[in-house]
């Protein structure tokens, strides 16, 4: 029987020559898989309750990443962690936390906005001192 198409009976013959770009496609796939992995496995930070832009500092010191954080917005609103609270409630909660952890071990960080009034920050510091919490750090960003 003769071949009607003149292809000698082999319809699936590979007539295409290998291309150099054929080796590039698996590498692109691996790069996208790694990118996806690191996007999913990366660390996400929750947004803060209050929008706070800390002041700039000339000097640099060590800031411990553990312990409660008090946020003070430019309008004077306060939050402890991710919960908005009044100053008296913050001091009470920190006092309870300090008693549970032992006074010497707890460090409180205050992250106040750069334009927050001292009339808001200083009474909080005084209330914390009166409650026996003396290990307090004011958070600032390093000036570039």
Secondary structure, DSSP 8 states (H G I E B T S, - for coil): ---TTSSTT-TT-------TTHHHHHHHHHHHHHHHHHHHHS------SS-----EESS-----S-S-EEEE-TTS-EEETTEEE-HHHHHHHHHHHHHHH-GGG--EEEEE-TT--HHHHHHHHHHHHHTT---EEE--EE--
